[in-house]
Amino acid sequence: MPNTSNRAASPLAPDWLAVPADLNALHQPLWAQGVDRNDDGELAIDGIPVSELQRQYGTPLFVMSENDFRARARAFSDAFNNAFADICGGVDVYYAGKSFLCTSVVRWVEEEGLRLDTASGGELAVAARAGIPGADVALHGNNKSDAEIHRALDMKLGRIVVDSLDELQRVAKIAEGRGEQAKVMLRLTPGVHAHTHEFIATAHEDQKFGLSMAEDTTEQAGLSAAEEAVAAASSYPGIDLLGLHCHIGSQIFEPEGFAVAAEKLLRFLAAMQEKYSIVMPELDLGGGYGIAYTPVDTPRPAAEIAQAMAAVVRSTCADLGITSPRISIEPGRAIVGSTTFTLYEVGTLKTVRVDAAAAGAAETAGTGAENVTYPRRYVSVDGGMSDNARPVLYDADYSAILASRTSAAAPELSRVVGKHCESGDIVVRDVYLPEDVAAGDLLAVPGTGAYCWALSSNYNYLARPGVVAVRDGSARLIVRGETEEDLLNRDMGV
């Protein structure tokens, strides 16, 4: 196999994208355990070649490693329980179901000793069908309906995370009307800047989530919305105030933001305890831990994040002279994201000439080469933004490899695009693929376990793909792919 690492990178490629030394290699940590090339050079998972998966289930197809999911769930549970054992006896790990949820996943979560975080009545319905105890389930959301609140109380949820003063009043009224108490946590915005995309940073003030910790934001001068909520919650007969919650964003690699948020909430908790004589026994520090989508991403191991957060909680509680509340966290993407790759079949290909200066290639500026053009190849696949909306929503970067075979061909800068009637329908913005990629080849895009199927749509009336779980050499559908009949059954015009 030729070594291509010395080939010149295309001026159209972003700075971070290097020409790979081996186009056939699988770069970790992009891939789940059990994914490798077989003796024929074909990508396989637990020994099952992707061509066999395509034959049985078609493409596009989400291919998930159940063993990898379980291992990542255990890793978070073990790492955080070990780090916090001497502080609060361990940690409650809630899997963030919004990242990807189905009944099989709920059962894996429960079997691995985790709890479940939901964000809607529909996600609660999945939890109920899977049979997980309500005490192990949380409900999030900034605009819960009365029906969702009633369902949460019917299921006897372990916690309802309240997002505003209006919602606190609504939950209190419904619970009191039923002669019950709702177990509530208050979601606060600690004002911590998370280094992530604007749309997935959730701890700053100017966004829809949470109760502000800044003063003079309410009619009660000098009180923050967060403090007003604590005072109100302690006075409502229908509320059992468990504690505080925060979530600073998503796809975050550095632990410092989590540590700052933990310190701010602990200090607020101590102040509320002193001022109102309220002991809140729980503190949820949210999730948002990043994963690798491209070879340059460097996610932190769960143990490293856990130790950093534990050190801050330990020292802050000692400084404040308080007993640490029970800590909980909410990893979603960090558990499921890397467990899955999406399998596509290549269709049409075309190469265009692009003016490097117009495309923003910095090395052409002032060199007299501004009018030079360079090739960019478009590789179309049989899915796209209907099965992965993250590139168009968040400018998310992904990687891809030729999965159906190996190739000795030279690398060519490519853009993997979908089949939708949108110019922004991009699956992988920039990737080096072999020059001989052709129609009928299979491509695999790793890291698609989180927020891909969950955000999928029927745009252009494409049926949403199925999800196959593979374990110990056996594959099974855990979510059936849609058919055209499924789509037409909802059309009431005939």
N, C-alpha and C positions, 0 to 999 in steps of 0.2 A: 504494500500500500504506500503510495507516495506521501512524503512529508510535505505538507503545504504551508507550514508555519512561516516560511520565508517569502511566500508570495505577497506582493503588494496588496494592501487593503484598498478597496474602492474608495475614492474620495467622497462617494455618496453615503458611505457607511458612517454611523455615529462613532464618536471617539472610543466608546467602551467596547465596540464590537471588533474583536480580533479575528483574523483568518485562522480557523482551527487547524491544528496540526494533523488531526485525523477526523475527517467528516463522518466517519462511521462510529466513533467513540461515543459513549454515553457519559456526559458530564454529571457527576454528582455534586451537590445534592438535589439535582433537578428531578431525579427519578425515584420511584418507589422501590423498596426491596423486592427482589424477585424478577425485576425487569432487566433483560440482557439480550444479547444477540445469540441465536443458536448456531449450530455448526454450519448451517446453510447461509448464515449472515442475516437472517431475518430477525426482526425484533420479536421477542417472546416474553410472556409474563408467566412465571411459575411453569415454564416449559411449553406453554400454549402459544403457537405462532400467531401473529396478528392476521395472517391470511385466513386462518381457521376462524378467528373471531369475526372477521368480515363475512365469511361464508355463512356463519350461523346467524349473525345479528345485523349485518349490513353496516353501512357507514352513512353519516358520522356516528360515532359511538364513544361514549365515555367508558373507559376501562379502569377499574379501581382494584387495588390490592387490599383485601380485607385484613390480611396479616399486618400490612404496613399501617393501616388505620389503627388497629388494636395496639401495635407497638408504640405509636406516637401518643395515643391516649395514656398508656401506662407510663411512658416517659414523663409526661407532664405531671401525672399524679404522683409518681415516685419522687421526682425532683422537688416539687413544691412541698410535699409532705415531709421530706427529709429536711429541707431548709427551714421550715417553720415548726418543726416538732417541739423545740424548746421554747417557742414563743407563744403559740396558741394551740398546741396539740396537733397541728397539721392544717391542711387546706381543703376546702370544698371546691372541686374542679367542675365547672359547668361547661359542657360542650355547647358552643354557640350554634344552634341549629340553623340559623339563617344562612350559614355558609353552604350547607347541603344537608337536606333532611329527607329521610324516608323511614319506613318502619324498621327495616333491617338495621339502619344506622342507629336508631334509638335503642334497639336491643343490644347492639355492640357496646354502646355507651354504658348502658346499665350493667352489662356483664363485666365490663372493665372497671366498675366501681365509680364511674363518673355520674354527674347529674346533667340535667338538660335545661338549656336556656332557649326560650321561644320568644317570638316577636309578633304573634298574631293568633287569632282564633283558629285559622287553618293549621298553623304549626301545632297548636294545642290539640287539634283533632288527630294529627299524626301521632302525637305522644299518647293520646288516649287509646288509639287503635293498637299501638305497640304494647300497651299494658304497663308502662312505667308508672310507679307510684306518684301521685300528685305531689307528695311531700318533697320529691326530688326534682321538681320542675319549677322554673321561674318564668314570669311573663314580663316582657319589655314592651315598649312602644310609646310614642309621644301622643297618641290620640286613640286610646282604647275605647271601644264602643261599650255601651251598657251590656250588650250580649256577651262580649268578651270578658268583661268583669264578672258577670254572673257565671260564665263557664269556669273561670278561674276559681271562683268560690265553690262551685259544684264539685270541681276536681280536687278541692282542698290543697291548692298549690302551696308550696313551701315559701314562696315570696312573689309579690307583685312589685315591680320596680316602677315607682311613681315619678312622672317626668315634669310635673308642673303643679302649681297651687290649685288650678281649676280641676286637674285630674285627681288630686288628693281629696278635694271636696266630693267629687263624684264617687270615688271608691268608698269613702267614709259613709256617704248617704246610702249607697246600695247595701253595704255590709250591715249597717245599723238596721236598715229596713228588713233584712233577713234575720235579724237577731244574732249576727255573727261578728267576728273580728277578722279583718283582712290582715295578713302578715305583709307588711310593707317595708320597702327600702326606698330611700329618697335618692334620686340620681342628681348629682351636683356637677357643675362645670367648674373645674379647678383652675381654668385659665392657663393650662400648660400647653405650650406650643409643641405639637408633634410634627416631626419632619417627615411629612407624607403628602399625598395629593390633597388639595383643598377640600375636595368633596368627601374625603374619608378621614378628615381631621375633625374631631367632635368635642374637644374640650375648650375651645375658644368661645367667647361670649356670643358672637354674631352668628348663631345657627340655632336650629330648632330644638335641640336636645337639652334637657336638664335645667336645674334651678341654679341661678347665678349665686356665686359666693361674694360678689362685689356689693358693697354697701350702697344705700340710698337708691335702690332700684324698685322699691315698693312704696306704698302709701304710708307705711310706718317708717318715718324718717330715721335713718341710722341702722335699720335692719336690712340685711340682705334677704333675697327671696328664699335662700336656703335656710336661714335662721327662722324666718317666718313660718316656713313649712315644718321645721322641727317643733316649734311652739304649738302650731295648730294640730299637728299629728298627735302630740301627747295629750291633747284635750278632747279628741274625737273618740267617743265610745266604740266606734266601729273600726278603729285602727290599732293594730299591734305593731309599734314601730321597732323593727329589727335593727336598722342601722342605715349606713350610707353606701352609695354606689357611685363609681365614676368610670368613664371610658374615654381615653384621650385620643383615639383614632385607630387606624388600621395600617397594616403593612409597615410596622415600625421595627427597625433593627437594633437601635440602641436602648439600653435599659434605663438611662438617666431620666427620661420623661416619666416612666412608671414610678420611679423612686420619688421624684418631686411631687407627683400627684398623691402618692401615699402619705408623704409627710404633711402636705396641706390638709388632707382629709382627717388625719389623726389629730392635728392641732385643732381643727374645727370641732371634731368629736369631743375632745377634752374640754374645749370652751363651752360647748353645749351642756356637757355633764356638770361643769361647775356652775353655770348660770341657771340652768333649769332643773338640776338634780335628776337628769335623764341619763340612764345608762343604756347605751345602744350596743348590743353584744356582737354585731357583725359589721364587717367592712368588705365590700366587693371592689376589687381594683381593676375589674374589666379584663379585656383581652387586647387584641391588635398586634400580636407578635408576628413578625414578617417571615416570609419563606423565600426561597430562591425561584425566580422565574427565568433568569438568564444566568450565564456562567459567572458574571461579575457580582451577583448578589451574594451577600455573606450573612445569612441568618445566624442568630445566637442560639447555642444549645439551650434547652429548657433549664438545665441545671444552672447555667450561668445567669440567666434572667432571675431564677428563683433566689439564688444566693444574694444577688444585688438588691432585690426587693426586700428580702428578709433582713439584711443588714440595716436598711433604713428603718423598717418597722421596729426592729429591736432597739436601735439607738433612740428613735423618736419617743417610743413609749417610756423608755428609761428616763429620758430628759423631761418628759411631762409628768412622770410619776403615776402613770395609769397602767392598768392591766390591758394587754393587747386584746382587741376584739378578735373573734374568729374571722380569718381571712378567707375570701373566695376569689377565684379568677374565672375568666370566660374565654379560653382559647377555642377558636373555630377553624380559621384558615390554617393555623399552625399544626392542626391535627389532620385535617382532610385534604388540604391543598395539594401536597406533593404525593398523595396516594394514587393520583389519577392522571391518566393522559387521555387526550382525545385523538381518535383515529379517523383520518380523512382519506378519501381517494382523490388523486389529482385528475383534473379535467383539462381545460385549455391552458396554454402558456403563451406569453408574448413578451418581447423585449422592447423597451422604449429607450430613447436617448434623452438624457436629462442634463440640462445645463448645471454644472456643479455649483457655480456661484449662486444661481437662483435657488438651488436646493440647500444653500447654507453651508457649503463645504468651505471651512475657514482657510484651508491651506491654499485655496486658489486666489484669495484676495491679494491684490497688488502684485501678482506674479506675471500678469500679461496673459494668463490662461483662463480669464473669465469667460471666454466664449467657447471653451472646450466642453464637449459633451461626453458623458459616460453612460454605459448601459446599466439599466435596471430591469431585471426580469420579474414579471408578474406570474405567479403560480396560483392558479385558481383551484379551489377544493370544493367539495360538495356540501359544505356547511357555511359557517361564517358568523355574522353578528347575531343570528338567532340562537346559536348555541354558545357564543362567547361575546357578550356585550362589553366586557371590560376594556378592550382597546379603545372603543369609541367613547365610552363613558369617562375613563380615567387616564387615557393615553398609556395604558398598561403595555409593557413589553413582555413578549414571550419568546421562546425558542422553538425550533422544530428540527426533526431529522428525517431522512429517508428511512422508512421502516420496513418496507417489503423486501429489501435486498441491501447489500453493500455496494459501493461503487468506488472505482479507482479514478473517476473523472476529476477534473480540477474544480475548485470551488467557484461558484458564481453568486454574487450578491443578488438576493431574491427578496421579494415581498409576497408573502402568502396571503391571499385574499379570498373572500367568500363569494357566493353566487347571488347575493342580494342586489337589488336595484338601488345601490347607494355607493357613492365613491368612497365613503368612509368605512366601508365594510372590509376592514383589515383584520386578519387573524394574527399574523406576525409581521411587524413593520419592517424589520431588517434581520436577515439571517443568511448565512452562506450555506448553499445546498449544491450538490454535484451538478455539473453542467448537463449531465445526461438524464436528469429527471424528466419523466415523460408521462403522458396520459396513462392512467391505469395504475401508476405507482401509488403506494400508501405512504402518507406522512403521519408522524406522531408528534403532538404538541404536549409537552409535560406541564405539570403544575396546574391542571384545570379542575381540580377537585372542589375548589371553593368559588362560589359566586359565578359559576358558569352555567351549570344546569339550573341553579336557583334563579338566575336572571334570564333564562331562556325564554324565547317568544315564538310566535307563529308568523313573524313578519314575512310577507310575500307568500303566506300560506304554506310555509315549510313546516313539516311535522317535527316536533321536538325529538331529539335522539333518546335512545334507551341508555340505561346504565347497567353495566355488567360488573359483578363482583367476582374476583378470582381468589381462590384460597386453596393452597396445597394441590395445585394442578387441576382444579375443577372450576369451571366458570358457570355462573347462573345470572339470569336477569334479576335485578332488584328493583328496577323501574323499567316498565315496558315502554319501548318507543312508540310514539303516536303513529297513527295511520291517517290517510286522507279521510277515511270514513269517520274517524274520531272528530276531525275538524268539521266535516259536513253535518254531523249529527246535531251540532249546536245552531245551525242555520235554520231558522224557523220560517223562511220565506216560501217553502214549498209544502 
